């Protein structure tokens, strides 16, 4: 598994979820520190690999909003 792999980022996000569930059931709340770190890592680094179509749609919508905002002269 490479860092550019969709499987890697999917596994990492499921690992974060499982650690979160374990932390709640075992009441080891300090374990949530690792969950937060993994979640932020997936969010910052893995989102472009996991959700490329969503990011493209979001970019197009942002460009449309900028164009609309500029056309109104504000």
URWOQUI-V119160 format. One record per run of one state. SS is the DSSP state (alpha for helix, beta for strand, coil for the rest). FROM is the first residue (numbers start at 0). LEN is the number of residues. If there is no record, write none. Layout:
SS:FROM:LEN ; SS:FROM:LEN
This chain:
coil:0:5 ; alpha:5:21 ; coil:26:2 ; alpha:28:22 ; coil:50:1 ; alpha:51:20 ; coil:71:3
